[in-house]
C-alpha cells in the first residue's frame, strides 16, 4: 500500500497553537472536527477563509486539511488557524508539487499579509513588583 502524501505544520499566535495536517483529498478543511464554515464568531470567519480566497479555490481542490487548535482566546485561535492553513498549502506544494508553484504561493501570501507565514513574536509582558501591571506603578506619596 503506497504511503499517502501528507504534511504537518503549526500556526501560532500568542499562546494559541493550531496543528494542521494536510493530505491528498477532495478539498475538505476541518477545524477540531467541525467544517470551517461553522467557525464562530461570524465576523472573524472571513479571516480564516483569507488564505483560500487569496491563493484560489483550485489550489485547495485536491487537499484535505484537518486542524487541531488549543490555547489562547477566540481571536488568537482564529489567527493561528489561518497561519496553519497558509503554511500547510505552501509546505504541501514544496514537498509534493514543485518549487516554482511553492515560490509563487509564498510570494502571493507574503504580499497580502506577512503574518500568514511568519509568526508574530509579540508576547504578553510579565508583571513586575511596585505596580499593578507590567508598566504601571503605584502612585507615589510624599506625606
C-alpha positions as CSV (number, residue, x, y, z in Angstrom):
1,X,0.0,0.0,0.0
2,X,1.5,3.4,-1.0
3,X,2.2,6.0,1.6
4,X,-0.4,8.9,1.5
5,X,1.1,12.3,0.7
6,X,0.8,14.4,3.8
7,X,2.4,17.3,5.7
8,X,2.1,18.6,9.2
9,X,2.6,22.2,10.1
10,X,1.9,24.6,13.1
11,X,0.4,28.0,13.1
12,X,0.9,30.1,16.3
13,X,-0.5,33.4,17.7
14,X,0.3,34.4,21.3
15,X,-0.5,31.2,23.3
16,X,-2.8,29.6,20.7
17,X,-1.4,26.8,18.6
18,X,-3.0,25.3,15.6
19,X,-1.7,22.0,14.2
20,X,-2.6,21.4,10.5
21,X,-2.4,18.0,8.9
22,X,-2.7,18.4,5.1
23,X,-3.1,15.3,2.8
24,X,-4.3,14.4,-0.6
25,X,-8.1,14.5,-0.7
26,X,-11.1,16.4,-2.1
27,X,-11.0,19.9,-0.6
28,X,-12.2,19.5,3.0
29,X,-11.0,21.8,5.7
30,X,-12.0,20.9,9.2
31,X,-11.2,22.6,12.5
32,X,-11.4,20.4,15.6
33,X,-13.6,18.0,13.6
34,X,-16.1,20.7,12.5
35,X,-16.3,22.2,9.0
36,X,-14.5,25.5,8.5
37,X,-17.9,27.1,7.7
38,X,-19.1,26.7,11.3
39,X,-16.4,28.8,12.9
40,X,-17.7,31.4,15.4
41,X,-17.7,34.4,15.7
42,X,-19.1,35.1,12.3
43,X,-17.1,38.4,11.9
44,X,-13.8,36.5,12.1
45,X,-14.9,33.7,9.8
46,X,-13.7,35.7,6.8
47,X,-10.2,35.9,8.4
48,X,-10.0,32.1,8.4
49,X,-11.0,32.0,4.7
50,X,-8.4,34.5,3.7
51,X,-5.6,32.0,2.6
52,X,-8.2,30.1,0.5
53,X,-9.5,33.3,-1.1
54,X,-6.1,34.8,-1.8
55,X,-4.5,31.7,-3.3
56,X,-7.7,30.5,-5.0
57,X,-10.0,27.5,-4.5
58,X,-8.3,25.4,-7.2
59,X,-5.1,25.0,-5.1
60,X,-7.2,23.5,-2.3
61,X,-9.3,21.3,-4.5
62,X,-7.2,18.2,-4.0
63,X,-6.2,18.9,-0.4
64,X,-7.8,17.8,2.9
65,X,-6.7,19.9,5.8
66,X,-7.5,18.8,9.4
67,X,-6.7,21.4,12.1
68,X,-6.5,20.9,15.9
69,X,-6.3,24.2,17.8
70,X,-5.8,24.8,21.5
71,X,-4.8,27.5,23.9
72,X,-5.3,31.3,23.8
73,X,-8.5,33.1,23.2
74,X,-11.0,33.1,20.3
75,X,-9.2,35.7,18.2
76,X,-5.8,34.2,18.7
77,X,-7.1,30.8,17.8
78,X,-8.5,32.2,14.5
79,X,-5.2,33.8,13.6
80,X,-3.4,30.6,14.4
81,X,-5.8,28.6,12.2
82,X,-5.3,31.0,9.2
83,X,-1.5,30.8,9.6
84,X,-1.7,26.9,9.8
85,X,-3.8,26.8,6.6
86,X,-1.4,29.1,4.7
87,X,1.7,27.2,5.9
88,X,0.2,23.8,5.1
89,X,-0.6,24.6,1.5
90,X,2.9,26.0,0.9
91,X,4.5,23.0,2.6
92,X,2.4,20.6,0.6
93,X,3.4,22.3,-2.7
94,X,7.0,22.4,-1.6
95,X,7.1,18.6,-0.8
96,X,4.8,17.1,-3.5
97,X,4.3,19.6,-6.3
98,X,7.2,21.8,-7.5
99,X,9.4,24.6,-6.3
100,X,8.1,27.2,-8.7
101,X,4.4,26.8,-7.5
102,X,5.6,26.9,-3.9
103,X,7.5,30.2,-4.5
104,X,4.5,31.7,-6.3
105,X,2.2,30.7,-3.4
106,X,4.7,32.1,-0.8
107,X,5.0,35.4,-2.7
108,X,1.2,35.8,-3.1
109,X,0.7,35.1,0.7
110,X,3.6,37.4,1.8
111,X,2.4,40.3,-0.4
112,X,-1.1,40.0,1.3
113,X,0.0,39.5,4.9
114,X,3.3,38.5,6.3
115,X,1.7,37.0,9.4
116,X,0.2,34.2,7.3
117,X,3.6,32.6,7.0
118,X,5.8,34.2,9.7
119,X,4.6,34.1,13.3
120,X,4.2,37.3,15.3
121,X,6.9,37.5,18.0
122,X,4.9,39.7,20.4
123,X,4.1,38.2,23.8
124,X,2.5,39.4,27.0
125,X,5.0,41.2,29.2
126,X,5.3,39.8,32.8
127,X,4.2,41.8,35.8
128,X,6.8,43.5,38.0
129,X,6.8,44.5,41.6
130,X,6.0,48.1,42.6
131,X,2.9,48.3,40.5
132,X,-0.3,46.5,39.4
133,X,0.8,45.6,35.9
134,X,3.9,45.3,33.7
135,X,4.4,49.0,33.2
136,X,2.1,51.0,35.6
137,X,3.5,51.9,39.0
138,X,1.7,52.5,42.3
139,X,1.1,56.2,43.0
140,X,3.8,57.9,44.9
141,X,3.0,59.9,48.0
142,X,5.4,62.3,49.9
143,X,3.2,62.7,53.0
